[in-house]
Amino acid sequence: MRDAFGEIDPDEIDIIDADPGAFGPAPFTGDGPADGATDAAVVGRARRRWLVPAVVATVVGLVAVGVVLWQPWAGESGAVSFPAAGAAGEPELTDQLVFGAPPAELSSAQLGRDEADIGLGRFDDSVGYFFAEPGAHLEFDGTGGVWAAFLAAPSDSSDAPPIEEGNGSIRGTVQGAPATIRSDPGTSIEINFGPVDGLIYSVISSGMSQADTLALAEVVSVEGGVPTVGDSTVLGDMQPMGSLADYSDVFSLLLAFSQMAFPQSGLVAVGYGDADPYVVANLSTVNDDLSAMMRFAFGDDQRVVHGQPALVVPPDRNGIFGVAVGTMVVWQEGGRLVMVAGPGDADTILALAETVRPATDEEWATVVQAAADTPNPLDSFMPPPEPATTEG
């Protein structure tokens, strides 16, 4: 075992509960801080749980023609790297999108998040990659087939995964660094370790054994800013799905639908109706082909919107992170990832998606006002400002 995994000894690893929120939202349960941790420490830990991908460069074909299985290693051992592919240029499509035939009254809007705002970031400091076997999809309960991902962030970044969890003990090493495993048999396994060359790593898997996940953790790295797997054979039949940045883009749309009130970096969303809103949201993508990641996250119900390949996402797929809502339609157009979502069946939401168009100046002025009137629920987590004092 030590020969296979270097210094790691699975018998010495601290096994604690799995955290499905590692690469998605982790709902606050209201439980008190563990091990005497302060409230601030708990909040900091929650931020590092990546409330938003901040929910990953594509190397596969268009959605319309299906996934192309690409195996650069071709069964041979050796390092493989995954540089960003098809980086998107300046978007041709404006971010000021509205429904041409609104199904309800304009009710809310989010126009991105400035650095000074309290909101959800998008893994700006992190690098990582996702892999999956053919037919696998993103689930955290073990039902999605075999997939794995890893993330690396500077040790001083808020993106950096925590190493000490549960009872706080650090048991075992990966790549010569302290490591913990979070394991829930039959579902997901998470290994956090570091620092290694100044980076903290998190490896998460589903449908894989603990030994295989440890083997992957031992060979992941970031070389010159590029995600790398030092021994391709540990990936088995898994194919590259996309980068952490791709995942961030896709997950941001999920969160925009289920948590409309939360501002997100780079994401513009407009809501119509109050109880069960219809939403049109978009963001500029870092990759000009997100088809593999979209299929991995959303499924394979292929349609067409504005002449572009699109996916219909039913509630049982867009609820993978705990909030099942209405139907979504997602597509890429003009350098943007666009989503339309709301109550109704696929045909209803597809018809609504076809009406999406750039807003007129007058229409966008009303959206800007709606954004100003939309409260940010994260503001309540911030301490009140210090009272002003005067020197006498």
N, C-alpha and C positions, 0 to 999 in steps of 0.2 A: 504493500500500500504506500509506503513512504517513497519507494522508487517511482511509482506512478505519479505521485502528487508532490514531489519535492519534500519540503519540511512539514507539509500538512499531515495531521493525523486525525481522521474523522472521529476517533474515540475521544479526542481532546477538544472537539468543537462544542461550543455552547449552543444547544438546540433550543430555540424559543419559537413562539408562535409566528406563523407566516404573516406578512404584511401585504395584503393585496393592493394597498395604496402606494406601494413603492414607485410604480410608474403611472399612478393615477391618483385621484383624490382619496384622502383618508378622512372620513367624517369624524368630527369631534364628538366623543361620547360623553364628555362631562366627567369622566373618571379623574380622580386626583392625580397629581404628579407622582411618578414612581420613584422610589429610592430617595425621597426627600428633594427631588428636583424642584426648582422654582417654576412659577407659572411662565416666566420669560423663557426658561429653558425648554418647557413643553411647546410653547409657540414656535421657538426656533427649530425644534425637532420636527414639528408639523410642516414648517416651510421646506425643510429638507426632504420631506416625504413627497415633494413635488405635487402640490395641489393642482397645478397645471403643468403640463410639460412645458411645462413651461415649455397628456395621455400622450418617423424616425428616418445616400443619393441612390436613387432607384436604378436598378440594373436589369429591368425586365420590360416586357412589351406593353403596348397600350391595353387598356381595359377591354376595348372592343375585340381584340384578337386573342385575349387570354394571356396568362402569365407564361413567360419564357423562362425555363429553368436554366440557370446559368451557374456552372460549377467551374470556377477558375482553377480549382485544385485538381479536378478530374481524377479523384481517388488517390492522388499522390500527397504524401506528407510534405509540410513546408509552410512557411509563413504566407498569409494572404492579407492584403490590405484593401480598404474600402473607401477610397477618396470620393469626395462629392462629385456626382455625375450630373451633367445637364443643368448646371446652375442657371437659374432664371435671371433674366435681365430686368430692366425697368418695366413694370407692368404696363401693358397697353390699355387695359380696362381700368376705369376709375374705381375708387373704393366707395363712391357715393351712389350706392345701388338701392333701389326701392322697387316695390311692386307696381306694375302698370295698372293693375286692377286690385287695389287693396281689399282683402277680405274682411277687414275690420278697421276701427279707428286706430290711428297711430297712438301708441301708449308708452313706449320707452325706447331708449337708444343708448348704445355705448360706442364711443368714437376712439377706441384705443386707450392706451395708458401712457401718460407722460412719466418721466423719471420721478417727478415730484409727487405723483399720485400714489395712493394706496391701492394696489391691485395685484394681479397675478402675472408673474414673469414667465419666461419661456426658455429656461435652460440656457441662458446666454453664455454661461461659463463652462458648459458641459459638452462632451463629445461621446458618442456611443453608436451602437448599431443593433439591429434586430435581425433574427434568423428564424425560419420556420420550415417544417417539412411540408411538402405539397399537400394542400387541403387543410392545413392547420389554420386556425384563426384566433384572434386575441380574446382569450378568456382567462380568468384567474382561479377558476374552480376545478381545473383539470379536465374539462370537457372539450377544450379547443384543440386537442392534438398536441404535437411536440413543437415547442418554440422556445427561444431563449433570446436574451438581450443583455447588453452591458452598457454601463455608463461610467464615465470618469470625469471628475471635477477637481480643481485645485483644492488642496486641503483647507485653505482659508476662505473658500467660497461658500455662500449659503446653499448652493446646489450640492455640496459634498454630503454623501450619505453618512449617517452616524455609525460608528463602529461599536460603541458600547450601547447595548439595549437590554431590556429585561432586568436581570439582576446585576447588570453592569460588568460582569466578568468578561474577560477576553480570553477565549480558549482556542488556541491553534493559530497557525499562520498560513497565509497564501502568498506566494511569491516572496517569502521571507518577511512578510509584514503581518501585524495583528489582524485577526479575522474573526467574524462571527457568522453563524448560519442561522437563518430563520426558516424553519421547515414545517410544512403542514403536509403530511403524507397524502399522496394522491392528488394534490393540487399544485402548489407552487413552492419553489425553493429560492431563497434570497441569500446571497453571500456578499457581505460587505468587508472590504479589507483595505489596508493602506496605512500610511502613505507609501507609495512606490514612485520614486522620482517626483515627489511633490504632489501626486494625485491620489485621491481616494476613489476606489472602484466599487461599483455595485453590479453583481451578476444575478439576474433573475431567470428562472426557467419554469416551464410547465410541461408535464408529461415526461420529464427526464428524471433519472435516478440521482441521488445525492452524489454518488461517485462520479457520474458523468458531468454533473454541474461543477463539481470541484475541478475536474480535469479541464473544463473550459475556463474556469477562473484562473487557473495556473498559466494560461497561455494568451490571455487578452492583454492588450497594451495600446498605447497611443504613441505613434511614431511620427514626429513632425506634424502633429495635429491631426493625423489620420488614424481612424480606428483600425486595429490590426489583430489578427488571430495568428499566433505563432506556430500552430500546428493544425492544419486544415482538417485532419482526420477526426478531431474531436467534434466537428460539426455533423458528422454522419451524413444523413440525407437532407439536412437542413439547407435551405437556400437563403440568400440575402434578401431581406424584405425592404430595407431602407434604413436611413440614418435616424439618429435621435431628433434631428431637426425636422425630418419628415413626420415622425411620430408626433412631435409638438404641434405641427400644423393641423394634422388630422384630429388630434385630441382637443385642440382649442375649439373646433367646431362643435364637438360633442358637448363641451362645457358651455358654449354660447347658447345652445338650445336648452339645456337642463338648468343652467344657472345664469340666466340672462342678465341679472343685476350686477354680476361681478365684472369689472373692467379687466380686459386682458391686453397685454402689450401687442400692438400691431393689428388687433382685430376690430372691425367695424360691424356692428350688429344693430338692426332696426326691428322693433317688435310692434305687432299690431294686435290689439285685443288684450284683455286683462287676465281672465281666468285661465284660458288655454291659448296662449298667444301663438300667432304665426310669426316666424322670424326669417329674415333674410340677412345672412352674415357673410363676410368675406375677409380674406387676408392675403397679403402678398407672400408667395411661396419662395422657399430657397431652392426648390427643385422644380424643373419644368415637366417632370413626369412622376406623379405620386401614385400611379396605378397600383403598384404592388402593395404599398402600405395601406391604401384605401381598401383593397380587397381583403387584406389581412385583418383590418379593423372592422370593416363594415359588411363583408359578405360579397356575394357575386350576382346580385340582381341587376343586370346591366340594362341601361336604357340610354336615351339620347335627350339632351337639353341644349338648345341653341346650336344644334349640329355637333355638339361635343359629347364624347362618351361620358356617361353618368352612372351613378349607382343609387338605387333605392334602398334605404335602410329602414327596416321595420322596427317597431318598438323593442322587440326582443333582442335586437342587435345594438341599438343606440342606448340601451340600458345596461351595457356591460359593466359600467362603473357604479351601478347601484341606483340609478334614477331612470326608470323606463318612462319615456315620454311618447310623443306622437311619431309620425312618419317623417323621415328625412330624405332629401335628394341632394347629392353632392356631385360636383363636377369641377374641372379646371377650365378656365377661359381667360384669355388675355393676360396671362401671368398671375392670375389669382385663383385661389381655391374658394369656391362659392357654395353656400349651403342654403337651402330653403327647407323649412320644417314647420310642422304644425299638426293640429288634429285633422284626421281624415285619412282616407286610403291612398294608395300609391297614385292612382289616376288623378285624384284631387290635388295632391301636392305637385305632381308633375305638371299639371295644367297651370298651377300657380307659378311654378319655376319658369315656365316659358314666358311669363309676363315681366320677369325681372329686367330692369333697364336702368341706365343712368338717370339720376334725378335732375329735374330742372333746378335752377337757382332758388326759386320760390319754395319748391318741395324740400330742398335740403336745408333751407333756413328753418323750417318747422322741425326737421329732424335734429338740428343743432339745439333748438330750444328744448325738445323732448329729452335730449341727453343731459342738458343742464338740470332738468327737473327729475331725472332718474337718480335716486339716492344710491350711494355706495355702501352696501352692508358691512364692508370691511372697515369703514370708518369707526364703527363701534368698538373695534378691537384696539384702537389707538388710545393712549392716555390723554386726558384733557390737557389743553395748553396750560403752561404755567401762568399764574395770574401776573399781570403787569405790576411792577413795583416802581415806586418813585423814591428818589433819594431826598431826604429832608435836610 
